[in-house]
C-alpha cells in the first residue's frame, strides 16, 4: 500500500501540485502516476487530493499523509548509514551531561563541532546539571557519559571513572558588604553569618537525594539556576557563600569581591569523567581520549579545576 515508489510518487504530486510534473521528475508517464495515486486512495480509504482540470490540492488527509511520508523517506534514506554505523560500534545517539561547575559555552560548542565532524550520523544531546543531578542523569536518564561527576567513587558498578582534578572554594562577599565592618580581619562567627542570605545553586537531582553546598540552620537561602547568576548576586551584595576560586579570583584581584574567614571551610570538589560501560561505543571512547590526551577542548572544559589529580585517584 505504501511502498517506496508510491510514497515518492505521492510526495512529488503533492509538492508539484501536478501529475504531469511529478511524472516528468520521476521519469514515469502521467498515467502511471495517476494509477498509483488512485490505488493509494482506494487502499487507505480516503481522498488525498482535490482535483480540477487545472489544479491538484491536498485534502486534510493528504496533508497528514504528506508529513508522515516525508519523515518516512528521511528515515529510509538514512537507515543504511545508521545500520552501518551501529555495526561499526558507533552509537546512534549519545547523551552527555556536564557539571555546572565545568560548563563552558565555547568548549561545549567545540566539542559538538568535533563530534559532529567525526560522527555525522549520531544524534548528540548535552545536559547541564548541578551536583547530584549529574549522577541522576547518568543512572536514571540513560546518559552515556558525564563530564564532572562529583565524588571519587561510582554510585553503581556499571560505571568507570577518570580523575579530572578538583575545584577549590573561597568564601566571598561583595566589597561593600556590611559584614566586613563587623569582622575586620577576624573569622566570622556562625551567628553573624546566619544574619545574611546564602546564595546557592540548587542541586538538579530528581531521584537521588539533593545536597546543599553551604547553609546554616535558620539561615535564609536564595537559590539560583547557575554559577553565573550566583556570581552576579555576590557582586551585587545580595548574599554570602562559596564560589569556585578560579571563578571569583579575577574579582578578588580587582577588589570587587573580598574573601573572608569562616569557622568551617568547604573541602575541594573532586571532578570525575564517568561513563556507562554498558553504553560505551566509539563516541564515548573519543571523548575519553580527548581528556586522556589533554586536548584543547578538554582543557577548556577543565579551566575551573585548580587542584591536580591526586595519586590515589580512580
Residue pairs with C-beta under 8 A, 6 or more apart in sequence:
1 40
1 43
1 44
2 40
2 69
2 72
4 76
5 36
6 36
6 39
6 40
7 69
7 72
7 73
8 26
8 73
9 22
9 26
9 28
9 33
9 36
9 37
10 36
10 37
10 40
10 48
10 65
10 66
10 69
11 66
11 69
11 70
11 73
12 21
12 22
12 25
12 26
12 33
13 19
13 22
13 33
13 37
13 49
13 56
14 49
14 58
14 62
14 66
16 22
16 25
17 55
17 56
17 57
18 56
19 30
19 33
19 34
19 37
19 56
20 30
22 33
23 29
23 30
23 32
23 33
26 33
37 48
37 49
40 48
41 47
41 48
41 49
44 61
44 65
46 59
46 61
47 59
47 61
47 62
48 58
48 59
48 61
48 62
48 65
49 56
49 57
49 58
49 59
49 62
50 56
50 57
50 58
50 59
58 66
78 121
81 121
82 92
82 121
85 92
85 119
85 121
85 122
86 92
88 282
89 281
89 282
90 119
90 121
90 122
90 281
90 282
90 283
91 122
91 144
91 279
91 281
91 282
91 283
91 284
92 121
92 122
92 123
93 122
93 123
93 124
93 125
94 115
94 122
94 123
94 124
94 125
94 144
94 145
94 281
94 283
94 284
95 124
95 125
95 127
95 137
95 141
95 142
95 143
95 144
95 145
96 124
96 125
96 126
96 127
96 143
96 144
96 145
96 146
96 147
96 287
97 126
97 127
97 128
97 129
97 133
97 134
97 137
97 138
97 143
97 145
97 146
97 147
98 108
98 126
98 127
98 128
98 129
98 134
98 146
98 147
98 148
98 301
99 129
99 130
99 131
99 134
99 146
99 147
99 148
99 149
99 150
99 271
100 128
100 129
100 130
100 131
100 201
100 226
100 227
101 148
101 167
101 227
101 244
101 269
101 271
101 304
102 147
102 148
102 271
102 301
102 302
102 304
102 305
103 128
103 226
103 227
104 300
104 301
104 303
106 300
107 297
107 300
107 301
107 303
108 126
108 301
110 296
110 297
110 300
111 287
111 290
111 297
111 301
112 124
112 126
114 290
114 297
115 122
115 124
115 283
115 286
115 287
116 124
118 283
118 286
119 282
119 283
119 286
122 283
127 137
127 141
127 143
128 226
129 136
129 137
129 204
130 201
130 202
130 203
130 204
130 226
131 150
131 203
131 204
131 205
131 210
131 211
131 213
132 150
132 203
132 204
132 205
132 208
132 209
132 210
132 211
133 203
133 204
133 205
133 206
134 146
134 148
134 149
134 150
135 146
135 149
135 150
135 155
135 205
135 208
135 274
136 204
136 205
136 206
136 207
136 208
137 143
137 146
138 146
138 149
138 159
138 274
138 276
139 155
139 156
139 207
139 208
140 206
140 207
142 276
142 279
143 276
144 275
144 276
144 279
144 280
144 283
144 284
145 273
145 274
145 275
145 276
145 284
145 287
145 288
146 272
146 273
146 274
146 275
147 164
147 273
147 287
147 301
148 164
148 271
148 272
148 273
149 161
149 271
149 272
149 273
149 274
150 269
150 270
150 271
150 272
151 270
151 272
152 161
152 163
152 270
152 272
152 313
152 314
153 161
153 314
154 160
154 161
154 274
154 314
155 208
158 276
158 277
158 278
159 274
159 275
159 276
159 277
160 274
160 275
160 277
161 272
161 273
161 274
161 275
161 314
162 272
162 273
162 274
162 288
162 291
162 292
162 314
163 270
163 272
163 309
163 310
163 313
163 314
164 271
164 272
164 273
164 291
164 302
164 305
164 309
165 270
165 271
165 302
165 305
165 306
165 307
165 308
165 309
166 268
166 269
166 270
166 271
166 305
166 306
166 307
166 310
167 244
167 245
167 246
167 268
167 269
167 271
167 304
167 305
167 306
167 307
168 244
168 245
168 268
168 306
168 307
169 242
169 243
169 244
169 245
169 265
169 266
169 268
169 269
170 242
170 243
170 244
170 245
170 248
170 249
170 252
170 259
171 240
171 241
171 242
171 259
171 260
171 261
171 262
171 265
171 266
172 234
172 240
172 241
172 242
172 243
172 248
172 251
172 252
172 257
172 258
172 259
172 260
173 179
173 180
173 234
173 237
173 240
173 257
173 258
173 260
174 234
174 235
174 236
174 237
174 256
174 257
174 258
175 255
175 256
175 257
175 258
176 237
177 196
177 237
177 240
177 258
179 188
179 192
179 193
179 196
179 240
179 260
180 258
180 260
182 188
182 192
183 192
183 260
186 261
187 261
187 262
187 263
188 260
188 261
188 262
188 263
189 263
190 216
190 262
190 263
193 216
193 219
193 240
193 262
194 216
194 217
194 218
194 219
196 219
196 220
196 239
196 240
197 219
197 220
197 221
197 222
197 238
197 239
197 240
198 214
198 215
198 216
198 219
198 220
198 221
198 222
198 239
198 240
198 241
199 222
199 224
199 230
199 233
199 234
199 238
199 239
199 240
199 241
200 212
200 213
200 214
200 215
200 221
200 222
200 223
200 224
200 230
200 241
201 213
201 223
201 224
201 225
201 226
201 227
201 229
201 230
202 210
202 223
202 224
202 225
203 210
203 211
203 212
205 211
212 221
213 241
213 242
213 266
214 241
214 242
214 266
215 221
222 233
222 238
222 239
224 230
224 233
227 243
227 244
227 247
230 241
230 243
231 243
231 247
231 248
231 251
233 239
234 240
234 241
234 243
234 248
234 257
235 251
235 256
235 257
242 266
243 257
244 304
244 306
245 306
246 303
246 304
246 305
246 306
247 304
248 257
248 259
251 257
252 258
252 259
268 307
271 302
271 305
272 314
273 287
273 288
273 291
275 284
275 287
275 288
289 295
290 297
290 298
291 298
